[in-house]
């Protein structure tokens, strides 16, 4: 059996925060943020609204939109770095709250590449024959771990969730995947509660996201251009065969630079950052959903999905859209 995406769902908190919000306590402006990131607004979760709640919202949206019964899902994968708590896992919480008693449950900690890792794992689980129906969820409440005194990073992050249902089918639509990591760059993007070191570099133990923006930018552009070409080649395609490029929505300047390096039209990329900010593992499903709702993504389109983030990690694949 092969892996086939049969439904998608998303959820975002109600509270919309535009760039002018940051002008009230930082030396910044709407124009500065837009020009350097492409972000116009983002969503903030409520004080009592957590990653599990956003995940539930995305799965319920999936089930309602596509009339899907999720009670017989046999594996739940949740990609997040903003767990409600470390133990029990997010996936275990969702198994209980969604009343899916027979599902295995696993969290994925691969930061912004987590959703790509989730698709890769779901495909492998189904191709092995061991599982037939997998929920892949990417969800974050990054604003709860954002350092709002850091002018360079706090403007970036937002909260949201997305989910895919991937099922066993005689003809699948999830292509060959790649996944990898470069742990040597771990000190450039981290979130820690312990005063330790990463690769010999002392880190801040403040439970806030810390990022070396320039280092991450350089790595993302170089390595993801290589990953883009590797995915295309592994699937026996050319870049001209790709209808839409859906990378992690970290920064519009990164997306533009990747497209320029590989010679792919930036107009054929989909993003969620302008509306939702950087939502880490949720950014790819949010971008895909925006493309579907706008009528851009059509049945038969080939989509190149590529996540990259803290670890440093990356993962991606090609999907032939069929919904």
N, C-alpha and C positions, 0 to 999 in steps of 0.2 A: 504493500500500500504506500501511497505517496501523501505528502502533506498539502492540504488545501485550506486557505483562509476563507472562512464562510461568513464572518460577521466582524464588524468593527463598532466600537462605542467609545465615547469620550465624555469627560466631565471637567468643568472648571468652576471654581468658587464664584459667588455672585459679585464680590467686591472688586471693582475695576479701579486700578491706580494708574493715572497717566503720568507723564514725565514731570508735569508741573508740581507734583507732590514733593519731589526731591529738591525743588528750588526753595522750599520752606525751611530746610535745615542743612543744605549742602551748597557749596560754591559750584553750581552747575546750572544747566538750562535745558529746556526742551530741545532746542536746536543742537546743542552739543551732544546730547544723548542720541538723537536721531541720526546725526551725521556720522557718528563713530560706531554705532551698533545696529541701527535700523529699527530699534525698538520704539514703539509709540505708546503702548500701555501693557499692563500685565495684571494678573489676578492675585489677590491676597486671600489666603484662607482665614476664616474667623478664628478667634482665640480658642474655641472649643471644637474646631474642625480639623481632623487629622488625616494623614495619608490613607488610612484604612477607609475613611468616609469617602474620600475622592475616588478610591478604587471601586467601592461599592457603586457609586454613581456611574462610573464608566461601564461596569459590567451590566448594570440594569439598563443603561441606554442601548447597549449591544443587544441584549435579549429582547427588548421592546421593539427596536427598529427592524430586526430581522426575524422576529417571532421564533426565537431560539430557546429550547429547553436546555438549561445548563445543569440540571440536577444530576446528569450522568457524566459530567466532566470527570476525567480520571487523573488529570494532573493540573496543578495550578502553579504557575511561575510568576513571581512578582519581582520586578526590577525596581529598586529604590535605594536611596542613601539616607532617606528621612523616615526610618521606621518609627511607628508609634512607640515601640520599645525594641530592644535587641532580641529579647526572648520573652514570649513566644514570637515566632516569625510572623511577618505580615501575611504570608500565604496561609499559615494555619488559622489566623484570625478570619481571613476571608472564607476559608473552607467552612468554618462554623457559621459565620454570619450569613453566608449565601446558601446554607443548608445543602452542602455537597459532601455528604459523609464518606463517600468511597474514593475521594480524590487524594492523591499524594500532594504534598505541598512543599515548595522550596522558594527561598528568596535568592535573588541574584544581586550581588554587590559589585557592579561594574560601572557605576556612575552613569554618565551620559551615553555610554555604549550599552547599557543594561538591556534596553529593548531589543537591540540587534542580537545580543547574546541570547535573549529569551526566544526569539524566532529560531535561531540556530539550534538551541536545545530542543525546542518543540518539534522541529523537523526531524532531528535525530531520534527522539523518543518514538515518533510515529513510524519512521522508516525502519526502526528496529523491530516493529511488530508488537512491542510491549504495551503501547498505549494508543488510543484511538481518538481522544478528544481532549485538547489541551487549551487552557486559558493562559494567554500571555498578557500581563498587565505591566504598564510602566506608570508609576505614580510618584509625585513628590509634593511636599510642602516646604520648599526651599526657603521661603520667607521666615520660617521659624529658626533657621540656622544661618541667617544672613547677618553679616556685620554691617550695621547701618551707619557706622562711622567711617567705613572704607568707601570713599567716593568712587573709586575705580570699579568696584565689584557690586555694590549694593543695588545699583541701577539696573543690573542685568536680570535678576532672578524673579521668577513667578511660580505660581502653584497650578497644578493640573494633573489630569490622569487620562490614559488611553488604554484600550484593551482590544485584543484580537482573539477570535475563536479559531483555532486551527484543528482541522479534523482529517481523519484518514479517508482517502478517496482513491479510486483507480487511476484518476488523472489529477495530479496535484498542480499547484501554481506557485510554490515556493522553490526557487532555484538553488543552485549550489551556493554555499555560504563560506565566508571567511571570518575568522575571529582571531584576535591576537592581543598582545600586551607588550608594553615597554616599561617595566617596573623601574628602570633607571631614572624616569622622570617623575616619580611619585611625589617628590618634595615640591613640585611646581603646582600641585592642585590637591588639597587635602581637607579633611574635616575630622578633627580629633578631640577627644576628651582626656587624653593622657599626655603627659609631658615626656615624650620620647624623642627619637630621631627617625628620620626617613633618609636612607642613603647617606648617613653621617651628618645630615643637616638638622639642627634642633627645630622643633615645630611648636606652634602655639596651641596650647590645650584649652581652648575657649569654647569648644563645641560650635564653632562658626566656620563657614567656608573661607579658606585662604587660597588665593590664586596669584601666580606669577603670570599675569596676562600676556606679556610679550613672549615668554618662553612657550606657553601653551599655543599661542597664535602661530608661531613659527613651526612648531611640531605638527599642529593640525593641518596646516596648509601643505607641508611637504609630505607627511606620512599618508594623509587621506587622499591626496592626488594619486599616490602609488596604490592605495587600497582600491580606489575607484577603478583604476585600470586592471587591477588583479581580479576584481569581481567580474568585470566585463569579459575578460579573457577566460576565466574559469567557467563561465556560462556559455562560451562559444559565440559571443556576440561582439558587435562593435559599438562604439559610443553612439553611432547614428541610430542604432536599434533602440536606444533608451528614450522613452517618451518623457519621463519625469525623473529628476534626481531629487531625492528626499533625504538630505543629510540632517544630522542633529542641528537644531536651531540654536546655536550658541551666539553667533554674531554675524550679521549680514556681510561684513567685510571678509570674514573667513570663507563664507560660501562663495562670494565673488572671486576670491583669490584661488580657491580650489578649481572652480569652473574655468578660470583663465588658464591655469596651469595645464589642465587636461584638454583644453579646447572644446569645452561644452558650453552651450548657450546658457547664461545665467537665467534667462527668461524661462527656461524649461526646468527650473528648480522650484520646489515648494518649501515654504517655511511657515513656522508658527510664531516666530519671535516678535514680529511686529504687533501682534495682538495679545500674546501671552508671555512674552519675555523668554528667557532661558529656563525651561522647565525640566532640564536634564533628561531622564529616561522617558518622560512623557512627551517630549517635543516632536518625535517622529510620528506617532499616531495622531497627535493634534494637527500636524501639518498635512498628513494624508487626509484626515477628515475634512479639513478646510478645503483641500483640493477637490474632494468628492462633492461637498456641498456647493462649491462654486461651479460645478459642471466641467471642471478641467480634466479630472481623472475619469476615464471611460473604460468600459469593459474591453479587455484585450490589450490595454496599455501595459508596457513594460516599465516597471518602477525600480529604480536602484536606490535601496535604503542603506544608509551608512551612518552608524553612530560612532562617536569618539569622545573620550572624556578621562576623568581621573583614574589613575592607576599606574601609568597611562594605559588606556584600553581602547580597542576598536572592534567593530563587528558589523557585517553587512551582508546583503544578498540582493538578488533580483526577484521580483514578484510580478507575475502576469496577472493583472487585476481581473477579477471575474465576478464582481458583485454589481 
